[in-house]
Amino acid sequence: MNTPTALPAPPRLRRFACMMYEAVLLFGVVFLADYLFDTLTQSRSGLMLRPARQLWLFMAIGLYFVVCWRRSGQTLPMKTWNIRLVTRDGSAPSLTRLVWRYGLAWVLPLIAALAVWGLESLTRWPATLMFIVAAPFAIFIGSWLDPEGQFLHDRWAGTRLVTVPASTRAARKSPAGA
C-alpha cells in the first residue's frame, strides 16, 4: 500500500473539473443560505444589508467546505473526482488548519479581482468578462510554480490534495468482513 505522502497530486484538469462541479453544488448552498438570511432579516432585496449578506455567504460557504473536509477530507465533487485533502504527512487536517485553508484559498482570487478592477479603472475598458475568467483561474498560478503541483493556499496551510487510489475506494465501499 502507498504511504500517504507518496500519493500523487491530482492532475490540474481533474482539479478544474472538480471545481466546476463544486460551483454547481455551491449554487444550492448559496441559494439556501441566502434564503435563510432573507427570512431572518426580512430583507426584500439582494442590495439590502449587502455587507452582512456577503459575510453571511462567506461563512456559509466556509461552513460547507470545512464540515465536508473535516468529515472525510472530501466534498461530493472531490469524491467523484477521486481527490482527498490531507496534511503534508498524509493525516487528516485539524479544524484550525481547515479554516486557515479556506481563508487562504480566497487570497489569489481577490488579488486577481483587484488587478482586474485596477486595469478597468486605468483603461476605462469594461473588464467584467476578464474578471469572471481571471479570478477563478488565479488559484492555479501557484500550482505551476510548486514542485509537487499543489495550490499555493495548500502550501501555506500545510495541506495537500492527493489522488485517492482505487484500492482505497473499493475498500471503503465493501462491507467489513465480507
Wavefront OBJ file of the C-alpha trace (Angstrom):
o trace
v 0.000 0.000 0.000
v 1.201 3.537 -0.755
v 2.150 5.760 2.100
v 0.010 8.906 2.211
v 2.953 11.158 1.404
v 3.664 9.090 -1.742
v 0.189 9.663 -3.186
v 0.372 11.850 -6.297
v -1.302 15.219 -6.695
v -4.342 15.078 -8.969
v -3.850 16.475 -12.469
v -4.863 20.112 -12.968
v -7.607 19.180 -15.417
v -9.204 16.896 -12.830
v -8.965 19.635 -10.188
v -10.564 22.090 -12.609
v -13.407 19.666 -13.376
v -13.888 19.178 -9.644
v -14.051 22.965 -9.181
v -16.714 23.283 -11.900
v -18.807 20.556 -10.231
v -18.259 22.314 -6.900
v -19.605 25.554 -8.403
v -22.836 23.794 -9.337
v -23.285 22.466 -5.796
v -22.364 25.830 -4.289
v -25.302 27.352 -6.146
v -27.552 25.297 -3.860
v -25.573 26.183 -0.736
v -25.681 29.905 -1.575
v -29.372 29.758 -2.506
v -30.327 28.139 0.816
v -28.067 30.381 2.872
v -29.375 33.497 1.124
v -32.982 32.345 1.584
v -32.311 31.848 5.293
v -30.672 35.284 5.507
v -33.629 36.946 3.776
v -36.085 35.121 6.029
v -34.265 36.024 9.235
v -33.668 39.666 8.297
v -36.920 40.190 6.368
v -34.919 41.790 3.554
v -36.682 42.044 0.226
v -33.725 42.879 -1.993
v -30.254 41.489 -2.540
v -28.918 45.006 -2.020
v -30.399 45.339 1.469
v -27.816 44.655 4.178
v -25.277 43.874 1.457
v -22.114 43.703 3.634
v -23.876 41.487 6.177
v -25.191 39.276 3.368
v -21.707 38.889 1.884
v -20.240 37.977 5.275
v -23.092 35.503 5.862
v -22.496 33.829 2.490
v -18.726 33.744 3.047
v -19.338 31.954 6.341
v -21.977 29.593 4.863
v -19.654 28.537 2.040
v -16.815 28.143 4.540
v -19.008 26.000 6.796
v -19.895 23.766 3.835
v -16.245 23.205 2.933
v -14.879 22.843 6.458
v -17.585 20.372 7.508
v -17.058 18.228 4.397
v -13.270 18.302 4.680
v -13.415 17.553 8.410
v -15.744 14.598 7.963
v -13.954 12.729 5.182
v -11.348 15.023 3.631
v -13.630 15.344 0.603
v -16.635 17.226 -0.693
v -19.011 15.382 -3.035
v -17.188 16.629 -6.156
v -13.854 15.621 -4.611
v -15.254 12.107 -4.043
v -16.477 11.996 -7.638
v -13.078 13.044 -8.987
v -11.090 10.863 -6.502
v -9.386 13.758 -4.726
v -8.756 13.979 -0.985
v -7.422 16.740 1.247
v -4.708 15.675 3.691
v -1.872 17.284 5.621
v 1.677 17.120 4.288
v 2.273 13.899 6.238
v -0.946 12.314 4.928
v -3.080 12.610 8.050
v -6.468 14.296 8.414
v -6.157 18.081 8.806
v -7.190 19.738 12.067
v -10.184 22.043 12.235
v -7.899 25.075 12.606
v -5.905 24.056 9.532
v -9.117 23.607 7.512
v -10.412 27.064 8.450
v -6.994 28.520 7.653
v -7.012 26.756 4.236
v -10.470 28.099 3.405
v -9.417 31.670 4.191
v -6.159 31.370 2.261
v -7.977 29.988 -0.794
v -9.551 33.441 -1.224
v -6.214 35.322 -1.394
v -5.216 34.788 -5.062
v -8.730 35.291 -6.493
v -9.017 38.538 -4.510
v -5.644 39.727 -5.805
v -6.753 38.866 -9.358
v -10.030 40.727 -8.810
v -8.174 43.799 -7.553
v -5.811 43.643 -10.535
v -8.725 43.470 -12.972
v -10.501 46.291 -11.146
v -7.323 48.390 -11.314
v -6.926 47.640 -15.015
v -10.543 48.605 -15.632
v -10.207 51.905 -13.775
v -6.940 52.785 -15.555
v -8.081 51.933 -19.071
v -11.824 52.579 -18.763
v -12.217 49.282 -20.576
v -15.053 47.139 -19.188
v -13.206 44.157 -17.782
v -16.099 42.230 -16.266
v -15.603 39.236 -18.546
v -11.890 39.230 -17.771
v -12.734 39.267 -14.051
v -15.027 36.272 -14.434
v -12.238 34.358 -16.175
v -9.199 35.644 -14.247
v -10.348 35.255 -10.651
v -11.190 31.513 -10.733
v -8.055 30.649 -12.705
v -5.774 32.704 -10.443
v -5.868 29.850 -7.962
v -3.939 27.666 -10.434
v -0.944 30.031 -10.740
v 0.797 28.599 -7.704
v 0.327 25.010 -8.890
v 2.628 25.642 -11.855
v 5.290 27.076 -9.550
v 5.020 24.383 -6.856
v 7.340 21.363 -7.326
v 4.507 18.982 -6.317
v 1.872 20.833 -8.342
v -0.059 21.879 -5.229
v -2.080 25.067 -4.892
v -0.372 27.960 -3.135
v -3.009 28.088 -0.385
v -2.390 24.377 0.292
v 1.324 25.035 0.628
v 0.637 27.903 3.065
v -1.895 25.881 5.085
v 0.255 22.753 5.289
v -2.241 20.653 3.335
v -2.170 18.883 0.010
v -4.594 17.408 -2.480
v -3.942 13.779 -3.365
v -5.399 11.262 -5.771
v -7.328 8.581 -3.909
v -6.101 5.136 -5.053
v -8.698 2.732 -6.472
v -7.884 0.139 -3.775
v -8.791 2.643 -1.025
v -12.099 3.499 -2.701
v -13.004 -0.200 -3.130
v -12.094 -0.985 0.492
v -14.384 1.771 1.768
v -17.323 0.535 -0.334
v -17.148 -3.131 0.640
v -18.699 -4.156 3.981
v -16.307 -5.242 6.739
v -15.702 -8.973 6.892
v -17.411 -9.681 3.556
l 1 2 3 4 5 6 7 8 9 10 11 12 13 14 15 16 17 18 19 20 21 22 23 24 25 26 27 28 29 30 31 32 33 34 35 36 37 38 39 40 41 42 43 44 45 46 47 48 49 50 51 52 53 54 55 56 57 58 59 60 61 62 63 64 65 66 67 68 69 70 71 72 73 74 75 76 77 78 79 80 81 82 83 84 85 86 87 88 89 90 91 92 93 94 95 96 97 98 99 100 101 102 103 104 105 106 107 108 109 110 111 112 113 114 115 116 117 118 119 120 121 122 123 124 125 126 127 128 129 130 131 132 133 134 135 136 137 138 139 140 141 142 143 144 145 146 147 148 149 150 151 152 153 154 155 156 157 158 159 160 161 162 163 164 165 166 167 168 169 170 171 172 173 174 175 176 177 178
